[in-house]
Structure formats: C-alpha cells, structure tokens
C-alpha cells in the first residue's frame, strides 16, 4: 500500500526570497505530487533527471527520493549548494506542472515524438523528458526539441544594485519555480502542437513564450501560505505590486535589472522606479519581439483574472468595509485574509484550466492570439454552461483593451467568438463523416480503460498508421473515404487533388497530409459537467513560389532544391468529435486553410490563402529584423530550420 502523494520541499519562487526577512517564512513550501515509484535521479514515468555538468566534466550523485530520510523529511532541505536538492527541485516543479495539464486536459500527456525517416514510418515514443540541472554555464535555460530535454544554466550575478544581490554569487536557474515551470511548459506544448515552433506569423513564437509564462504565474496561486501573505500585504488589492504577478525575481536582479525577469502588473524604469502597466492597443500592432509581444497576452490573461477576482470578493469587501469599499488601515483579520485567498485561488485555478483546455481547440498551425481567445471561449462554453461570474466576458474585454481581435469576425460577442459547429451538411459529407465516426468509436473502446501511457501511445499509433488488423486513419482518409468538396472547405485542405485546377504546377503527386495528436478526452467542468471527445489534427504541406508579393505557382517541397521565391507553407485543421451526443458527430472543424476555394466558369480552382502571402512577408521582411540573432543563427524564415530555437529566444 503506497501513499497517495509524495511530499517534497522546495522554493515557492527562488532562493533569493529566503534571504529576505519579509518572505523567508513563505518561500519554503511542500510540493504535493501524485505518488510514483522512483529510481535515483530522480527517474519516474514522465521525468528523468540527468545531472552532468559538461563545463567541469562532473557527474553529480543522483538523489534517491525513496530513501528513508527523504521519505520522512519530505525530501532534502532546500539548499543552493546541494546538487541533489537541485535535482529534487526540478522534479517536483515539473511534476506539478504536468499534473495541472493532465487535470485540465482530461487525459495523459505525451512528449513530442522523435521523427522516423522513410515512407510510412511512424514516430518513436519518447517516454521521459530529460532534465539537466547544470547543463550550461550562462544565464539561460531552454527546452531543446531535438534532445527532448530541458537544459538549465548557472552563472555569476552582475546586479545593478548590490543591495539586491551579492555580486559574483552563483545563481542557478534550476532553483527558480518560474523558470522550471516555464521550460517544462515549452516541452508540453511541443508535444501538443509541434508546429508552434514555426514562426509563420508574429504571434507564434510570442504565444509559446506567453503560454509558458501564464502557467508559471498561475501556479503561484496554488501555494496557500504565499497567497495569504501577499493578500495580507496588499489588503486584498492584487492590482498593487506583489510577488504573484512576478516571474523569476532572482534571475532578473542577477542580470542587472531592478526587479523580476517579467511582471504581469508592471515593471521598473531605468531609474529603478516601479511603473504600473497600462493597456495600449497600439503595442500589439507594433511590437514583434517574441518576449515583448508575448507579455501583451500575459497581461490580457492576468487582467481577466483580476476582473474575476474582484467580482468574487465584492460581497466580502462590502461586509469588511461597511459598504464603503475602502479598507481600514492596519492588518486584515486572518478570517478575511483566508476568505480572500480562497476566492483568489478559485479564480486563478479556473483561469489556468481555461487556458490549458483551450489548447485542444486551437488550430494545429499558424496560431494567433485571436485564435487563442476563440479557443478559450469555445472550450469553456462546452464545459461550463453557467458563467455567473462572467469569466468569458472578462477575457473578451481584456483582449479588446489591447487591440487583440480574431480575424473574419463581425463583432466580439461570445456567440460570434465560439467556433461554429458544421450544420446542414450534404448527404455525401455526412456519410463520409459517419464512416469516420464508426472508426473512432472502435478507437474509443480500445482506450476506454487504458491508463498506461505507452499502451495508449501504441494503440493510437495503430489507429493512425494501421497494421495487419486495423486499416489506419491515414490510409482510410487517403483511399477509402469519399472526401467531398464540402469537407475540403471545412478543413481548408485538399484531398481530391486531381479535381482542381492549380495552374502552373510542377507537383507530380497530391500534397501530402499528416495526422497528429489523435486523443481521447474526458473532462469534468467546475459544476460537475462531463465532456467526452475525440480530437485530432490534419496538417498539409505545400511549396509555393511568391514573387513581388504575388503568388506565381506551386512546387513540390520534397524535390531537391527550391525555386527563387519558394517557401514551404502549411495548412491544418483540428477536428473535434462529440462523444456525448446521441449520435457521435463532428462538432468543430477549426481550420487554417492552405487554399481558398474559388469557382469561375464552372471550374473549381484553388488559390493560396491570404495568410500564406502574409507568412511570406513576415518571414522575408519582418522576422530577420525582429529576431536577427535567432534568424541568422538558425536560418529561419524560408528554410524553416530551427535547431535549438528556444536557447536563442531565452538568451536575454
């Protein structure tokens, strides 16, 4: 009989707060992690910590969290100088982050697979994310999509203000909750949507950074004593400068800033004065650097949280202030602090879940902030009928205040923002979808009671790629289904290649398509509502030639060489099937069209979508200037060759 949780000590923020009188009592917390058998490292089901420092060629002894002392003492005591505690810290925070995702998504997580070469080859299963606590000697930490690993650095502090940090002291990024949660989120997002590593528009890389920051920020609200402390200090007003809205305090100070690395509430100017953040719609139109642009999305989400929190505590404030709304001077009563903390925690957990769940409702390629807003609204509507605190309206309002609007919508009503369900489909299309539904029902039956990740992966692999027993989904779509023109409009992709006129084309075969992330989802909403779905993505690639800002022709990107003005482009669609309806049905087709259908003279023709021209302009004109170091080092843009992208993005 095993305990339900493994309890491990760690820092709520980072070691610097344990050296300050005001925060020393709240910075050491206990992380509660679902129990699993661990090997020294620690090595578990999801995580493998490998503590080798290549700069001094030192392999540190792995921590054994199953030892008698560690089990009784809740792991090792927090320590900046003990490498074994560093290993414990990265494991604890990584597992908390993983479990937050699994709870919100309603399924097991998988890391991004390793690609195999060759026709019909499926991707290799990656059981564990490797974490290297002392991988590099620099002020950096990053996720490597190639190594399927997170590499943390350490460095000597060079603060601007020596009163904030001792110059020359060693700073370990692996001891920052925020840095760990941020990097592990990059790895999780890579497993959910691999194509979000491709900078096809200004929002894509910014979204990766912003989403990772959002997860780290809102995990702060799961630490009860920290939350109560900050509410007491601010008299419940979380608009004021506080730790909950800050990311990586020690790292920011150690590289010469006056405060944290990033802050959702504001920041310090060059003179070290605190300046609260103000929403500026022009900023989203003009800023393209990924971290800066991502901070706009983080601020929008944090503002939505503050709006909801204020609504939830209105009655408490009326009682506490006799209706005046003005808090009396002095400390708040412990009872009021507890009640305010409870409302803040509930609000933050709902916001965190909304953001995570939305990932399944996003298009598989070329994401924008507007797409993310629509995904948040749609996913929450499916799971929460009663929105009495107006969570969805809070998101809409905070995005509007920053000029973030989805494309192709006439207004910002909740109804307009929700992705539409396909209706009035032709009999031919319904028959095709019906065949697909029967196949997915069989997939569901095989997975219904399976909990082992590798078995889930292998069953999914069989249903996608096929074997002697099962004709895979890819082959069925390619050979057996009668894909109608209507279905192609829904997905924005082309399956009946020979039926369309593509003009001057050198493509010998139809454009290939790939199936990604077939998954069975079972979620529970805040009021106990269940949602059961099957979700998967279709992605199609093509080469197009663009000259002088105009489309010229198509080409096959698999051929050797590339014509002048050639660029590889992608289209994709996320298909969500509702398993709770009487008849399993296609509920959403969330697409990024590769082509736009056009009829003329009775012929069906295809033109590249407008976003393809925008992608070409962004990658050829904006990207090199915006991320010059990133672009020149990895040759991004038209070549789409990324390598260790996040190491450059994070080297700030």
Buried (B, 14 or more C-beta within 10 A) or exposed (E): EEEEEBBBBBBBBBBBBBEEEEBEEBBBBBBBBBEEEBEBBBBBBBBBBBBEBEEEEEEBEBBBBEEEEBBEEBBBEBBBEBBBBBBBBBBBBBBBBBBBBBBBBBBBBBBBBEEEEEEEEBBEBBEBBBBBBBBBBEBBBBBBBEEBBBBBBBBEBBBBEEEBBEEEBEBBBBBBBBBBBBBBBBBBBBBBBBBBBBBBBBBBBBBBBBBBBBBBBBBBBBBBBBBBBBBBBBBBBBBBBBBBBBBBBBBBBBBEBBBBBBBBBBBBEEEEEBEEBEBBEEBBEEBBBBBBBBBBBBBBBBBBBBBBBBBBBEEBBEEBEEEEEEBEEEEBEEEBBBBBBBBBBBBBBBBBBBBBBBBBBBBBBBBBBBBBBBBBBBBBBBBBEEBEBBBBBBBBBBBBBBBBBBEEEEEBEBEBBBBEEBEEBEEBBBBBBBBBBEBBEEBBEBBEEEEEBEEBBBBBBBBBBBEEEBBBBBBBBBEEBEBBBBBBBBBBBBBBEEEBEBEEBEBEEBBBBBBBBBBBBEBEBBEEBEBBBBBBBBBBBBBBBBEEEEBBBBBBBEEEEBBEBBBBBBBBBBBBBBBEEEEBBBBBBBBBBBBBBEEEEEEBBBEBBEBBBBBBBBBBEBBBEBBEEBBEBBEBBBEBEBBBBBBBBBBE
